[in-house]
């Protein structure tokens, strides 16, 4: 009787077992999907707080940035937007009094984990600085630098990367005949585009730009801006800018920082035309800042 | 009002005078060197002076070939530079890029003490410590030799290179560091591919200054390198440098006005020409290669 019961229930047990494995598979798939979903965000910050010594710089910043978009960070000086930008390639590490809590994720991975190699991180997260900072080397060596420090020695590979990057930075036509010329001899706008080319040469997935056009004349600014728009296809771009018109011209999303808070983060059009917060409205209408 | 004007005038004149004293001293030295050397070259032809392989003005068989002294100077200086440049540069890069600020503030003054130790102490250190150590490993090394003196001289001039190079490395704009680190470079790559090349003019100037110091160094070579003019590049045998020769003759009882006495000035002039050329190269390098960061 008992035995018979057992044999009768056996298929049921089997079914449950089957269901369980199915469940597992389903869960695994879900997880994968979730991960994929996560991958969807190129850059993320969770409850990010940062300090310089005792001074608090950033308060509970949560931000999710999709791949292949341009996000502008605006706000008055000292609002923490540059500090925030520099979290993504850990350039704040060199400031001894800097500390932070919360997570910074690039492609779904916490970049402040112990096992992350900072050099590897910076190969995928390139940076362009406020002041053009080419090395006092030739144009060619500037662009080839990133590959050279990775150990690339083949001239053909370097040649190709240099040409491609200079094309991408729309500088090729101006410098193709004197790649051996010292980069310091270029104009300010050319130097900045060279720095962009240098950052692109290692094929990063993210490009951080810290007021890349603030030191440039209007013409060069225009060139850099149209360049940024072209780069969107391949890169996720995070750009800090003081120039509100620039933010509205180039970005898909805009985040407004004020006194360490991310006051408002929305798509650029909405943020500029229908700001939800009063502070944002005051800032973009020029009432302060 | 009137007394004030007088005071101003006195101060101005006093400042001018002190400035003039240094210039006049320099001119005086050059004049003495040139005039006494001129008297020397009336007796010895410039050709003999530059080509004769032997230097024996104090012997009966007299030869006046400066080459063997120049050779001694170049040999000891060369060894000193081989010691000082790699270690000085490594120290500079370490202090600048690797160590903490506190460490740098402690180590740098400590290193500069090396340059403050009297060179006679170094001389005896070479003679009674380094030479026996060298002889332990290479028994053929003689008691007086260029190697021991050169090594110790190299240690002495390390701070010239490390301190000055650290200063110029420190002066490289931070934006270049950021650019390099931002590209994913390591500290080592940033130091040797960006910072050292960017600071190269200052580093070269510091090396030339160290060479000048080594060429002019007297006590160490007089004590540890021997006093035997020797046209050789073998660092294990006794040699004599220009400076050591001048000491030797100055201390001896050479009658004033004799030809042996005049050799001091010919040798001194040679030394002066060397350091003068080096100073000018240093000046030129600095001017020509100095990177302007706008």
Interface residues (C-beta under 8 A of the other chain):
Chain A: X89 X91 X94 X118 X119 X120 X121 X122 X123 X126 X127 X129 X131 X133 X134 X135 X136 X137 X145 X146 X148 X149 X150 X184 X195 X198 X199 X202
Chain B: X173 X175 X176 X178 X179 X180 X181 X182 X183 X184 X185 X186 X189 X193 X194 X197 X198 X291 X292 X293
